[in-house]
Amino acid sequence: MSDREWKNNLRWCAVALLGGCILAGAGVAGAIDGKSYLSTFSVTGDGEFQTSATADVKPISLDRSMNVYRHLIQPIFIQNCIMCHGVNRQKGHLRLDKYQYVMYGKFGHKVVLPGDPNHSILIRRITLPAWNHHRMPPHGHAGLAKSQITLLKWWIKTGAGDTGTLASLRASRTVDSAAQQELQIIRRFMPRPIARIKNTIRSIETTTGVKIHVIRAGLPWLSCDASGRSGFNNHDLHLLSRIASNIFVLNIAGTGVTDKGVPAVNRMVNLMYLHLERTTVSNSGLRRLTSLGHLRYLNVTGTRISASGINAFRRSNHLRRLWVVGLR
């Protein structure tokens, strides 16, 4: 990325922010409607699965009796598609949140042709080059991982059913490998249903005083606000690790969080908005956040971060807004 592109890509703030730029609810709502939400999970430009903890991921033992659609195919749609093709929004009159809708297609025009992946519109769209405006997910969103495309092609070729298992469909070694990669993606990145973590959320709120709320009904994304609580510290931040994959917005401005608390933030793999202003986080801590593949907004006003720390995000293709006042 050139110097000009870097400067154009970020909105540098050289004047006071009138008390800081606290994210408005409307901004978050717009993001999760799909306009700026990166609905896929960490995938490199050429479609390879990527995570900061890849080296630590242990091989997953496949249960050959697992339902292929429910455990492998549907999660791909959930990860990549339902923000625009789900319950709340059906872009192009297409829903992909349930099997019957996937098979129905658009006004009855099939996007999945059982037994024929090469002529299925779904496969055509997800394998188009990134610059093509017909590609799905659309421009500005990362494409599916190669392992996910492999699974979708194989599923369609075997009949695109909703009852088959790895054993009954005689999955090859290539498919087994793709299935293991998809399960690793799910294990690390898939947010948990809010209903299952309600008690955990309540416990964290009681213990730390942080305010946690669901950003939008029906979606698993959480906003955590501890701003202005000087007593909120690294230990409290680590308690949020219990709901890390659900955290979409984190505001720890004006808290006692230091560089030692940053590893807890790094576990929030789906984090999109982060407020660090008026903390003692330094360049060392900031550099550890470059692996957050969805981070779009970062406020480091009034921290110990200098220009050299900011440069850690120089090669970032996802960060869109970086707020800085009084850079050291």
SELOSE-881414 format. One record per residue: residue number from 1; residue in three letters; chain; x, y, z of N, C-alpha, C in turn. Coordinates in steps of 0.001 Angstrom, whole numbers, m for minus. Example, Ala and Ser with C-alpha at 12.3 -4.5 7.8 and 13.67 -1.06 7.14 Angstrom:
% residues 2
REC k r c n.px n.py n.pz ca.px ca.py ca.pz c.px c.py c.pz
REC 1 ALA A 13190 m5690 7800 12300 m4500 7800 13200 m3300 7800
REC 2 SER A 12850 m2250 7080 13670 m1060 7140 12900 30 7870
END
This chain:
% residues 328
REC k r c n.px n.py n.pz ca.px ca.py ca.pz c.px c.py c.pz
REC 1 MET A 849 m1190 0 0 0 0 887 1243 0
REC 2 SER A 652 2159 m897 1466 3363 m996 1129 4342 121
REC 3 ASP A 2029 5368 284 1779 6383 1301 458 7095 1044
REC 4 ARG A 185 7392 m225 m1060 8100 m557 m2275 7239 m205
REC 5 GLU A m2212 5938 m580 m3344 5049 m283 m3536 4927 1222
REC 6 TRP A m2413 4824 1943 m2501 4708 3399 m3180 5921 4006
REC 7 LYS A m2787 7099 3554 m3360 8328 4096 m4826 8474 3703
REC 8 ASN A m5158 8075 2479 m6546 8185 2035 m7433 7167 2734
REC 9 ASN A m6850 6025 3066 m7627 4943 3654 m8035 5242 5090
REC 10 LEU A m7236 6039 5763 m7502 6362 7159 m7964 7797 7304
REC 11 ARG A m8852 8047 8213 m9301 9417 8492 m8524 9927 9694
REC 12 TRP A m7409 10572 9443 m6591 11073 10534 m7295 12279 11169
REC 13 CYS A m7295 12312 12448 m7944 13406 13163 m6880 14264 13824
REC 14 ALA A m6684 15478 13323 m5623 16340 13822 m6153 17424 14755
REC 15 VAL A m7444 17403 15027 m8030 18394 15922 m8770 17672 17035
REC 16 ALA A m9195 18429 18020 m9922 17821 19135 m11186 17151 18640
REC 17 LEU A m11594 16079 19302 m12736 15299 18844 m14000 15601 19630
REC 18 LEU A m14043 16767 20256 m15232 17176 21017 m15638 16097 22009
REC 19 GLY A m14655 15683 22784 m14951 14711 23833 m14760 13286 23374
REC 20 GLY A m14208 13086 22189 m13959 11737 21681 m15053 11298 20742
REC 21 CYS A m14697 10379 19893 m15672 9882 18911 m16225 8569 19417
REC 22 ILE A m17293 8638 20183 m17918 7425 20688 m18886 6906 19640
REC 23 LEU A m18783 5639 19357 m19564 5053 18273 m21058 5145 18546
REC 24 ALA A m21774 5698 17598 m23221 5820 17739 m23896 4511 17390
REC 25 GLY A m25040 4270 18033 m25753 3032 17765 m26104 2880 16304
REC 26 ALA A m26438 3978 15630 m26802 3904 14220 m25636 3425 13383
REC 27 GLY A m24411 3800 13793 m23239 3371 13043 m23062 1874 13124
REC 28 VAL A m23265 1329 14316 m23148 m116 14475 m24236 m825 13703
REC 29 ALA A m25455 m301 13779 m26569 m926 13063 m26280 m961 11568
REC 30 GLY A m25724 125 11048 m25382 157 9630 m24335 m870 9298
REC 31 ALA A m23382 m1042 10223 m22308 m1993 9968 m22838 m3414 9893
REC 32 ILE A m23705 m3795 10821 m24154 m5173 10830 m25230 m5434 9786
REC 33 ASP A m25726 m4395 9151 m26630 m4610 8030 m25870 m5068 6796
REC 34 GLY A m24537 m5060 6888 m23746 m5580 5792 m23036 m4512 4991
REC 35 LYS A m23283 m3238 5276 m22668 m2179 4483 m21176 m2083 4768
REC 36 SER A m20783 m2311 6008 m19359 m2255 6299 m18920 m3425 7166
REC 37 TYR A m19832 m4321 7468 m19467 m5470 8284 m18778 m6519 7435
REC 38 LEU A m17608 m6940 7884 m16871 m7960 7152 m17460 m9301 7539
REC 39 SER A m18390 m9790 6735 m19198 m10917 7166 m18466 m12247 7087
REC 40 THR A m17348 m12308 6355 m16584 m13538 6356 m15561 m13499 7462
REC 41 PHE A m14924 m14636 7698 m13953 m14709 8764 m12560 m14647 8159
REC 42 SER A m11498 m14724 8957 m10160 m14402 8472 m9730 m15289 7317
REC 43 VAL A m9660 m14701 6150 m9227 m15397 4952 m8268 m14483 4218
REC 44 THR A m7178 m15033 3714 m6211 m14209 3008 m6733 m13860 1635
REC 45 GLY A m6018 m12993 932 m6464 m12538 m377 m6634 m13642 m1388
REC 46 ASP A m5849 m14728 m1259 m5969 m15808 m2230 m6849 m16937 m1729
REC 47 GLY A m7579 m16660 m639 m8579 m17624 m197 m8099 m18662 798
REC 48 GLU A m6912 m18508 1350 m6416 m19469 2324 m6888 m19088 3722
REC 49 PHE A m7242 m20111 4505 m7644 m19873 5895 m6474 m19290 6669
REC 50 GLN A m6729 m18268 7452 m5672 m17606 8199 m6139 m17228 9581
REC 51 THR A m5317 m17461 10577 m5595 m17038 11945 m4292 m16840 12668
REC 52 SER A m4281 m15925 13615 m3053 m15650 14352 m2635 m16838 15201
REC 53 ALA A m3548 m17789 15396 m3225 m18930 16246 m3197 m20229 15456
REC 54 THR A m2991 m20146 14151 m3008 m21350 13318 m2048 m22406 13840
REC 55 ALA A m871 m21950 14268 129 m22902 14722 m308 m23617 16002
REC 56 ASP A m1234 m23023 16741 m1678 m23606 17999 m2917 m24490 17846
REC 57 VAL A m3522 m24476 16643 m4745 m25242 16441 m4422 m26721 16310
REC 58 LYS A m5014 m27550 17144 m4764 m28979 17096 m5676 m29620 16044
REC 59 PRO A m5160 m30652 15341 m5995 m31335 14350 m7278 m31840 14983
REC 60 ILE A m8364 m31717 14265 m9663 m32141 14782 m9990 m33533 14270
REC 61 SER A m10362 m34398 15168 m10754 m35747 14800 m12174 m35708 14240
REC 62 LEU A m12343 m36176 13017 m13649 m36101 12361 m14575 m37223 12815
REC 63 ASP A m15779 m36859 13143 m16829 m37828 13425 m17504 m38133 12094
REC 64 ARG A m17304 m39317 11576 m17787 m39634 10234 m19299 m39798 10172
REC 65 SER A m19924 m39772 11349 m21388 m39849 11366 m22014 m38458 11416
REC 66 MET A m21188 m37398 11373 m21737 m36049 11464 m22561 m35708 10232
REC 67 ASN A m23635 m34960 10434 m24484 m34497 9346 m23734 m33410 8572
REC 68 VAL A m23498 m33666 7291 m22676 m32769 6481 m23293 m31382 6354
REC 69 TYR A m24590 m31320 6065 m25205 m30010 5885 m25211 m29216 7189
REC 70 ARG A m25665 m29837 8271 m25842 m29125 9530 m24504 m28697 10144
REC 71 HIS A m23474 m29542 10043 m22225 m29258 10739 m21137 m28627 9874
REC 72 LEU A m21272 m28722 8543 m20222 m28181 7681 m20712 m27133 6685
REC 73 ILE A m21854 m27387 6054 m22332 m26496 4993 m23091 m25291 5555
REC 74 GLN A m24041 m25529 6423 m24806 m24420 6998 m23916 m23402 7712
REC 75 PRO A m22886 m23839 8477 m21996 m22845 9097 m21286 m21940 8085
REC 76 ILE A m21032 m22427 6875 m20416 m21585 5849 m21365 m20461 5473
REC 77 PHE A m22646 m20791 5317 m23641 m19766 4993 m23786 m18780 6154
REC 78 ILE A m23743 m19297 7381 m23877 m18427 8550 m22697 m17466 8627
REC 79 GLN A m21509 m17973 8393 m20303 m17147 8488 m20234 m16093 7399
REC 80 ASN A m20701 m16448 6202 m20417 m15615 5040 m21609 m14931 4384
REC 81 CYS A m22813 m15423 4624 m23924 m15013 3772 m25142 m14403 4457
REC 82 ILE A m25438 m14818 5692 m26763 m14478 6214 m26920 m13020 6628
REC 83 MET A m25828 m12253 6685 m25992 m10825 6950 m26830 m10167 5851
REC 84 CYS A m26655 m10660 4627 m27405 m10105 3486 m28486 m11046 2983
REC 85 HIS A m28407 m12317 3360 m29359 m13312 2853 m29925 m14145 4006
REC 86 GLY A m30439 m13442 5022 m30972 m14140 6188 m32366 m13694 6551
REC 87 VAL A m32693 m13809 7821 m34039 m13501 8302 m34379 m12026 8127
REC 88 ASN A m33449 m11147 8498 m33735 m9711 8504 m33528 m9026 7156
REC 89 ARG A m32788 m9663 6291 m32485 m9050 5006 m32327 m10128 3953
REC 90 GLN A m32997 m9959 2818 m32905 m10934 1728 m32499 m10214 444
REC 91 LYS A m31236 m9860 369 m30737 m9151 m803 m30920 m10024 m2043
REC 92 GLY A m31465 m9421 m3100 m31729 m10182 m4314 m32807 m11234 m4135
REC 93 HIS A m33621 m11087 m3063 m34714 m12025 m2761 m34188 m13454 m2552
REC 94 LEU A m33000 m13547 m1968 m32392 m14857 m1721 m32117 m15030 m234
REC 95 ARG A m32559 m16176 314 m32274 m16522 1701 m31413 m17775 1742
REC 96 LEU A m30425 m17759 2639 m29524 m18906 2759 m29401 m19374 4207
REC 97 ASP A m30343 m18951 5061 m30251 m19303 6470 m30857 m20662 6792
REC 98 LYS A m31697 m21203 5904 m32285 m22522 6116 m32221 m23341 4830
REC 99 TYR A m32168 m24660 5014 m31984 m25553 3868 m33044 m25360 2800
REC 100 GLN A m34305 m25252 3212 m35373 m25138 2222 m35242 m23878 1373
REC 101 TYR A m34722 m22804 1986 m34537 m21558 1232 m33345 m21655 283
REC 102 VAL A m32295 m22342 721 m31127 m22551 m145 m31554 m23285 m1415
REC 103 MET A m32370 m24303 m1235 m32775 m25117 m2375 m33851 m24436 m3221
REC 104 TYR A m34615 m23527 m2624 m35645 m22808 m3379 m35021 m21800 m4332
REC 105 GLY A m33977 m21107 m3862 m33299 m20138 m4716 m33988 m18782 m4738
REC 106 LYS A m33956 m18129 m5899 m34549 m16794 m6074 m35816 m16910 m6919
REC 107 PHE A m36951 m16657 m6296 m38238 m16789 m6993 m38356 m18156 m7674
REC 108 GLY A m37777 m19181 m7045 m37849 m20518 m7610 m36760 m20833 m8611
REC 109 HIS A m35953 m19845 m8968 m34815 m20085 m9862 m33663 m20617 m9021
REC 110 LYS A m33250 m21832 m9297 m32276 m22518 m8460 m30898 m21861 m8501
REC 111 VAL A m30296 m21730 m7314 m28898 m21308 m7247 m28002 m22508 m6960
REC 112 VAL A m28633 m23616 m6535 m27931 m24876 m6309 m28581 m25949 m7181
REC 113 LEU A m27799 m26569 m8060 m28278 m27654 m8911 m27676 m28955 m8395
REC 114 PRO A m28442 m29753 m7651 m27904 m30989 m7079 m27212 m31853 m8132
REC 115 GLY A m25978 m32243 m7835 m25211 m33084 m8742 m24398 m32312 m9764
REC 116 ASP A m24589 m31011 m9854 m23930 m30224 m10893 m23348 m28913 m10342
REC 117 PRO A m22234 m29000 m9618 m21651 m27785 m9039 m21168 m26786 m10091
REC 118 ASN A m20692 m27273 m11224 m20130 m26375 m12245 m21168 m25438 m12852
REC 119 HIS A m22437 m25849 m12844 m23487 m25009 m13405 m24386 m24395 m12328
REC 120 SER A m24001 m24560 m11074 m24763 m23964 m9973 m24342 m22502 m9816
REC 121 ILE A m25327 m21603 m9808 m25035 m20173 m9700 m24257 m19866 m8431
REC 122 LEU A m24572 m20573 m7350 m23883 m20345 m6084 m22374 m20502 m6250
REC 123 ILE A m21957 m21596 m6886 m20524 m21855 m7075 m19917 m20848 m8041
REC 124 ARG A m20643 m20507 m9084 m20129 m19523 m10041 m19843 m18194 m9356
REC 125 ARG A m20776 m17773 m8508 m20639 m16459 m7862 m19480 m16419 m6860
REC 126 ILE A m19298 m17486 m6083 m18259 m17449 m5039 m16861 m17691 m5598
REC 127 THR A m16759 m18115 m6867 m15445 m18376 m7461 m15033 m17314 m8479
REC 128 LEU A m15839 m16278 m8646 m15460 m15182 m9538 m14293 m14401 m8927
REC 129 PRO A m13475 m13729 m9755 m12382 m12911 m9205 m12921 m11761 m8370
REC 130 ALA A m12102 m11279 m7443 m12540 m10260 m6483 m13034 m8987 m7153
REC 131 TRP A m12489 m8642 m8325 m12861 m7386 m8983 m14222 m7465 m9668
REC 132 ASN A m14743 m8653 m9884 m16016 m8821 m10589 m17188 m8429 m9678
REC 133 HIS A m18035 m7522 m10137 m19110 m7017 m9270 m20207 m8049 m9030
REC 134 HIS A m20137 m9199 m9720 m21103 m10275 m9474 m20605 m11258 m8409
REC 135 ARG A m19352 m11114 m8003 m18805 m12057 m7040 m19490 m11925 m5685
REC 136 MET A m19623 m13059 m5013 m20163 m13098 m3663 m19169 m13831 m2751
REC 137 PRO A m18943 m13319 m1549 m19376 m12022 m1041 m18860 m10877 m1915
REC 138 PRO A m19547 m9727 m1877 m19229 m8641 m2796 m17893 m7969 m2513
REC 139 HIS A m17521 m7068 m3406 m16262 m6334 m3297 m16166 m5641 m1933
REC 140 GLY A m14989 m5726 m1334 m14792 m5149 m11 m14915 m6178 1096
REC 141 HIS A m15377 m7374 745 m15498 m8466 1698 m14572 m9593 1256
REC 142 ALA A m13932 m10248 2210 m13035 m11345 1872 m13813 m12502 1267
REC 143 GLY A m13188 m13188 327 m13833 m14343 m295 m13817 m15553 626
REC 144 LEU A m14517 m16594 221 m14544 m17820 1005 m13165 m18480 975
REC 145 ALA A m12861 m19230 2014 m11623 m20013 2052 m11709 m21127 1011
REC 146 LYS A m10560 m21547 507 m10539 m22637 m479 m11190 m23891 79
REC 147 SER A m10973 m24137 1365 m11569 m25321 1990 m13094 m25236 1971
REC 148 GLN A m13640 m24035 2142 m15090 m23862 2131 m15656 m24069 729
REC 149 ILE A m14964 m23581 m270 m15406 m23786 m1658 m15349 m25270 m2008
REC 150 THR A m14300 m25945 m1552 m14170 m27393 m1776 m15359 m28137 m1193
REC 151 LEU A m15737 m27782 34 m16863 m28451 689 m18182 m28196 m45
REC 152 LEU A m18403 m26955 m452 m19650 m26628 m1150 m19748 m27367 m2479
REC 153 LYS A m18663 m27415 m3243 m18663 m28135 m4525 m18947 m29618 m4307
REC 154 TRP A m18290 m30187 m3312 m18471 m31615 m3033 m19891 m31906 m2569
REC 155 TRP A m20415 m31048 m1707 m21788 m31231 m1202 m22791 m31205 m2362
REC 156 ILE A m22642 m30258 m3259 m23554 m30167 m4407 m23386 m31374 m5314
REC 157 LYS A m22137 m31786 m5553 m21874 m32927 m6437 m22502 m34202 m5896
REC 158 THR A m22561 m34335 m4566 m23132 m35542 m3968 m24647 m35461 m3796
REC 159 GLY A m25260 m34398 m4327 m26715 m34319 m4299 m27304 m33182 m3491
REC 160 ALA A m26461 m32436 m2773 m26923 m31277 m1993 m28059 m31629 m1036
REC 161 GLY A m27934 m32750 m372 m28966 m33154 582 m28733 m32578 1960
REC 162 ASP A m29689 m32821 2862 m29547 m32330 4234 m29487 m33452 5257
REC 163 THR A m29312 m34682 4792 m29275 m35820 5719 m27987 m36636 5625
REC 164 GLY A m27190 m36426 4587 m25983 m37227 4383 m24917 m37000 5434
REC 165 THR A m24080 m38000 5655 m22953 m37915 6589 m21641 m38064 5821
REC 166 LEU A m20537 m37806 6472 m19238 m37986 5824 m19061 m39434 5384
REC 167 ALA A m19569 m40358 6192 m19438 m41776 5861 m20333 m42160 4689
REC 168 SER A m21611 m41787 4757 m22551 m42198 3706 m22246 m41549 2366
REC 169 LEU A m21631 m40360 2388 m21305 m39664 1140 m19883 m39969 677
REC 170 ARG A m19196 m40842 1432 m17856 m41308 1073 m16891 m40162 782
REC 171 ALA A m16704 m39357 1779 m15807 m38213 1641 m14379 m38663 1381
REC 172 SER A m13722 m37980 456 m12332 m38285 123 m11391 m37641 1137
REC 173 ARG A m10108 m37908 1006 m9129 m37291 1903 m9120 m35778 1737
REC 174 THR A m9294 m35327 497 m9330 m33877 241 m10499 m33236 973
REC 175 VAL A m11645 m33896 916 m12832 m33383 1601 m12648 m33446 3114
REC 176 ASP A m12056 m34530 3598 m11782 m34644 5036 m10913 m33485 5514
REC 177 SER A m9887 m33168 4730 m8992 m32069 5086 m9753 m30742 5110
REC 178 ALA A m10615 m30529 4105 m11420 m29300 4052 m12374 m29232 5239
REC 179 ALA A m12940 m30386 5607 m13855 m30440 6747 m13136 m30084 8047
REC 180 GLN A m11915 m30568 8205 m11145 m30249 9402 m10850 m28749 9481
REC 181 GLN A m10511 m28144 8333 m10244 m26712 8316 m11498 m25913 8660
REC 182 GLU A m12652 m26348 8141 m13891 m25643 8442 m14237 m25748 9924
REC 183 LEU A m14029 m26900 10518 m14301 m27068 11942 m13354 m26216 12790
REC 184 GLN A m12131 m26026 12306 m11186 m25149 13007 m11661 m23701 12948
REC 185 ILE A m12178 m23288 11771 m12719 m21941 11624 m13885 m21748 12593
REC 186 ILE A m14770 m22740 12638 m15939 m22656 13523 m15496 m22567 14976
REC 187 ARG A m14542 m23404 15348 m14077 m23441 16744 m13527 m22085 17172
REC 188 ARG A m12782 m21442 16289 m12113 m20192 16680 m12982 m18957 16475
REC 189 PHE A m13768 m18931 15393 m14420 m17686 15018 m15933 m17633 15221
REC 190 MET A m16593 m18757 15267 m18047 m18726 15314 m18559 m18205 16651
REC 191 PRO A m19352 m17134 16648 m19920 m16627 17905 m20924 m17622 18488
REC 192 ARG A m21057 m17600 19795 m21980 m18516 20453 m23374 m17889 20524
REC 193 PRO A m24425 m18711 20498 m25784 m18170 20613 m25943 m17398 21927
REC 194 ILE A m26560 m16238 21847 m26722 m15388 23032 m27438 m16130 24159
REC 195 ALA A m28419 m16949 23814 m29183 m17670 24837 m28275 m18553 25700
REC 196 ARG A m27172 m19037 25117 m26285 m19937 25851 m25296 m19199 26745
REC 197 ILE A m25130 m17908 26517 m24139 m17172 27314 m24775 m16082 28176
REC 198 LYS A m26096 m16095 28301 m26784 m15075 29096 m26275 m15040 30529
REC 199 ASN A m26130 m16214 31153 m25678 m16263 32544 m24236 m15780 32663
REC 200 THR A m23419 m16114 31657 m22019 m15667 31655 m21958 m14145 31558
REC 201 ILE A m22782 m13576 30681 m22830 m12115 30519 m23228 m11454 31824
REC 202 ARG A m24251 m11999 32468 m24748 m11439 33724 m23654 m11479 34802
REC 203 SER A m22919 m12582 34835 m21850 m12748 35818 m20722 m11739 35589
REC 204 ILE A m20350 m11543 34321 m19283 m10593 33991 m19705 m9170 34335
REC 205 GLU A m20959 m8829 34031 m21460 m7484 34354 m21418 m7225 35854
REC 206 THR A m21826 m8225 36625 m21855 m8086 38081 m20449 m7945 38651
REC 207 THR A m19526 m8732 38136 m18154 m8755 38660 m17347 m7523 38265
REC 208 THR A m17514 m7070 37016 m16648 m6009 36485 m17307 m4638 36373
REC 209 GLY A m18639 m4609 36346 m19342 m3341 36164 m19445 m2908 34712
REC 210 VAL A m18917 m3717 33798 m18995 m3389 32378 m20440 m3545 31891
REC 211 LYS A m20858 m2663 30969 m22203 m2749 30406 m22141 m3543 29108
REC 212 ILE A m22898 m4629 29052 m22892 m5502 27881 m24301 m5575 27316
REC 213 HIS A m24443 m5299 26030 m25771 m5435 25429 m25660 m6002 24021
REC 214 VAL A m26736 m6644 23601 m26822 m7195 22245 m27043 m6037 21279
REC 215 ILE A m26227 m5964 20243 m26306 m4847 19308 m27613 m4849 18531
REC 216 ARG A m28049 m6027 18151 m29299 m6118 17396 m29958 m7455 17655
REC 217 ALA A m31238 m7445 17946 m31975 m8671 18251 m31849 m9662 17100
REC 218 GLY A m31610 m10910 17455 m31515 m11963 16454 m30096 m12211 15974
REC 219 LEU A m29167 m11322 16350 m27773 m11495 15964 m26922 m11710 17225
REC 220 PRO A m25783 m12406 17097 m25010 m12791 18283 m23957 m11781 18721
REC 221 TRP A m24012 m10546 18190 m22942 m9591 18435 m23200 m8726 19670
REC 222 LEU A m22129 m8528 20459 m22230 m7798 21713 m21403 m6517 21693
REC 223 SER A m21881 m5518 22414 m21134 m4294 22672 m20793 m4278 24154
REC 224 CYS A m19514 m4077 24469 m19061 m4043 25860 m18503 m2660 26166
REC 225 ASP A m19075 m2000 27141 m18710 m613 27444 m18257 m482 28901
REC 226 ALA A m16948 m235 29066 m16392 m6 30400 m15806 1395 30491
REC 227 SER A m16138 2246 29530 m15523 3574 29427 m15690 4386 30712
REC 228 GLY A m14588 5049 31092 m14618 5922 32252 m14507 5227 33593
REC 229 ARG A m14445 3905 33594 m14334 3156 34849 m12851 2932 35159
REC 230 SER A m12274 3812 35936 m10839 3719 36236 m10481 2433 36973
REC 231 GLY A m11468 1838 37643 m11215 596 38373 m11230 m638 37489
REC 232 PHE A m11675 m470 36242 m11685 m1601 35299 m10248 m1852 34862
REC 233 ASN A m9742 m3064 35124 m8323 m3340 34894 m8090 m4543 33993
REC 234 ASN A m6842 m4963 33882 m6485 m6071 33000 m7191 m7365 33399
REC 235 HIS A m7323 m7595 34685 m8005 m8805 35154 m9462 m8811 34682
REC 236 ASP A m10129 m7673 34817 m11520 m7572 34369 m11624 m7816 32868
REC 237 LEU A m10665 m7269 32123 m10669 m7439 30674 m10519 m8909 30298
REC 238 HIS A m9688 m9628 31037 m9490 m11055 30756 m10770 m11858 31009
REC 239 LEU A m11624 m11383 31911 m12891 m12078 32154 m13781 m12046 30906
REC 240 LEU A m13607 m11022 30071 m14393 m10927 28832 m14008 m12000 27823
REC 241 SER A m12884 m12682 28057 m12454 m13749 27150 m13484 m14867 27078
REC 242 ARG A m14316 m14966 28098 m15342 m16019 28139 m16399 m15809 27062
REC 243 ILE A m16514 m14578 26558 m17485 m14279 25491 m16768 m13615 24313
REC 244 ALA A m15475 m13896 24173 m14617 m13176 23224 m15121 m13197 21790
REC 245 SER A m15576 m14357 21302 m15969 m14448 19888 m17260 m13702 19571
REC 246 ASN A m17993 m13275 20602 m19248 m12534 20390 m19055 m11019 20420
REC 247 ILE A m17887 m10570 20864 m17682 m9134 21061 m17382 m8434 19739
REC 248 PHE A m18218 m7478 19414 m18176 m6722 18161 m17668 m5306 18404
REC 249 VAL A m18029 m4744 19560 m17621 m3391 19955 m17043 m3451 21369
REC 250 LEU A m15864 m2871 21567 m15259 m2816 22890 m14816 m1388 23180
REC 251 ASN A m15359 m818 24250 m14994 536 24656 m14368 471 26048
REC 252 ILE A m13032 604 26102 m12325 598 27386 m11597 1932 27583
REC 253 ALA A m12145 2984 26978 m11557 4323 27113 m11578 4766 28567
REC 254 GLY A m10466 5348 29013 m10412 5886 30366 m10392 4847 31460
REC 255 THR A m10001 3625 31138 m9916 2562 32145 m8462 2349 32554
REC 256 GLY A m8250 1393 33452 m6900 1087 33921 m6202 12 33108
REC 257 VAL A m6700 m276 31932 m6111 m1320 31080 m4743 m879 30571
REC 258 THR A m3776 m1808 30589 m2417 m1542 30116 m2052 m2549 29020
REC 259 ASP A m798 m2525 28597 m334 m3470 27569 m548 m4920 27988
REC 260 LYS A m494 m5179 29277 m660 m6555 29759 m2074 m7083 29508
REC 261 GLY A m3014 m6194 29287 m4386 m6622 29017 m4658 m6888 27552
REC 262 VAL A m3747 m6483 26681 m3959 m6594 25233 m4191 m8030 24753
REC 263 PRO A m3507 m9061 25306 m3791 m10428 24849 m5267 m10802 24937
REC 264 ALA A m5968 m10258 25932 m7402 m10535 26053 m8162 m9919 24892
REC 265 VAL A m7765 m8732 24459 m8405 m8084 23305 m8128 m8893 22045
REC 266 ASN A m6932 m9421 21949 m6525 m10178 20760 m7351 m11449 20578
REC 267 ARG A m7969 m11925 21649 m8827 m13118 21548 m10206 m12778 20979
REC 268 MET A m10513 m11495 20894 m11817 m11076 20368 m11743 m11038 18841
REC 269 VAL A m11756 m12210 18243 m11424 m12368 16826 m12409 m11694 15873
REC 270 ASN A m13596 m11360 16349 m14588 m10700 15495 m14744 m9215 15822
REC 271 LEU A m13839 m8692 16632 m13915 m7297 17059 m13806 m6355 15864
REC 272 MET A m14717 m5374 15826 m14742 m4449 14714 m14497 m3011 15145
REC 273 TYR A m14901 m2642 16353 m14735 m1281 16856 m14028 m1339 18205
REC 274 LEU A m12934 m577 18337 m12156 m608 19567 m11785 808 20018
REC 275 HIS A m12175 1134 21248 m11835 2421 21867 m10765 2184 22932
REC 276 LEU A m9564 2724 22703 m8461 2619 23668 m8084 3973 24259
REC 277 GLU A m8782 5038 23859 m8365 6374 24256 m8272 6522 25781
REC 278 ARG A m7285 7336 26168 m7034 7673 27571 m6672 6454 28421
REC 279 THR A m6027 5474 27799 m5448 4360 28549 m3929 4482 28458
REC 280 THR A m3199 3618 29149 m1734 3662 29093 m1174 2645 28101
REC 281 VAL A m2024 2162 27203 m1553 1229 26163 m500 1931 25309
REC 282 SER A 578 1210 25010 1692 1786 24264 1872 1089 22919
REC 283 ASN A 2950 1432 22222 3244 834 20917 3333 m685 21005
REC 284 SER A 3925 m1167 22085 4089 m2605 22266 2745 m3323 22263
REC 285 GLY A 1790 m2767 22969 461 m3372 23008 m265 m3264 21680
REC 286 LEU A m142 m2099 21031 m847 m1873 19779 m399 m2851 18697
REC 287 ARG A 887 m3133 18650 1405 m4036 17613 793 m5424 17714
REC 288 ARG A 350 m5805 18884 m234 m7141 19066 m1659 m7219 18531
REC 289 LEU A m2221 m6068 18179 m3602 m6050 17700 m3717 m6134 16178
REC 290 THR A m2577 m6158 15489 m2615 m6170 14021 m3206 m7450 13460
REC 291 SER A m3290 m8505 14274 m3853 m9771 13787 m5376 m9801 13850
REC 292 LEU A m5993 m8736 14399 m7464 m8680 14438 m7974 m8391 13023
REC 293 GLY A m8418 m9429 12353 m8731 m9335 10930 m9974 m8561 10559
REC 294 HIS A m10828 m8216 11541 m12059 m7491 11236 m12046 m6051 11741
REC 295 LEU A m11001 m5664 12435 m10986 m4350 13071 m11079 m3235 12031
REC 296 ARG A m12163 m2448 12119 m12388 m1359 11173 m12188 14 11807
REC 297 TYR A m12369 116 13111 m12324 1409 13800 m11432 1283 15025
REC 298 LEU A m10509 2234 15184 m9602 2221 16324 m9359 3653 16798
REC 299 ASN A m9553 3895 18081 m9316 5212 18669 m8210 5091 19710
REC 300 VAL A m7069 5765 19473 m5935 5701 20391 m5584 7082 20943
REC 301 THR A m6550 7985 20941 m6337 9334 21449 m5927 9307 22920
REC 302 GLY A m4885 10081 23273 m4489 10207 24660 m3820 8991 25250
REC 303 THR A m3247 8129 24399 m2528 6951 24885 m1024 7203 24785
REC 304 ARG A m227 6186 25037 1232 6290 24922 1717 5849 23537
REC 305 ILE A 801 5744 22623 1128 5263 21286 1719 6398 20450
REC 306 SER A 2779 6087 19731 3451 7074 18887 3300 6699 17415
REC 307 ALA A 3900 7487 16542 3810 7252 15103 4360 5887 14724
REC 308 SER A 5402 5445 15395 5977 4134 15063 5011 3005 15383
REC 309 GLY A 4215 3186 16434 3206 2175 16748 2092 2150 15723
REC 310 ILE A 1680 3337 15274 639 3441 14259 1065 2743 12970
REC 311 ASN A 2349 2805 12662 2855 2188 11437 2660 681 11403
REC 312 ALA A 2387 84 12570 2137 m1360 12608 913 m1713 11775
REC 313 PHE A m7 m731 11598 m1223 m973 10822 m1081 m508 9367
REC 314 ARG A 127 m168 8987 354 385 7654 m98 m563 6546
REC 315 ARG A 94 m1847 6742 m274 m2824 5716 m1686 m3382 5902
REC 316 SER A m2413 m2802 6826 m3770 m3288 7086 m4720 m2891 5958
REC 317 ASN A m5438 m3876 5438 m6425 m3616 4383 m7832 m3469 4945
REC 318 HIS A m7998 m3730 6256 m9350 m3718 6816 m9637 m2458 7636
REC 319 LEU A m8607 m1886 8283 m8839 m716 9122 m9256 479 8277
REC 320 ARG A m10366 1112 8654 m10895 2230 7876 m10831 3561 8629
REC 321 ARG A m10921 3529 9958 m10884 4769 10725 m9932 4622 11906
REC 322 LEU A m8976 5510 11954 m8017 5555 13043 m8002 6956 13606
REC 323 TRP A m8448 7098 14853 m8558 8418 15476 m7372 8656 16387
REC 324 VAL A m6668 9757 16131 m5474 10100 16903 m5479 11584 17223
REC 325 VAL A m5290 11939 18481 m5121 13353 18873 m3890 13406 19769
REC 326 GLY A m3003 14369 19499 m1811 14514 20334 m872 13344 20202
REC 327 LEU A m586 12931 18951 317 11804 18722 1703 12112 19273
REC 328 ARG A 2254 11155 19996 3581 11345 20625 4680 11240 19584
END
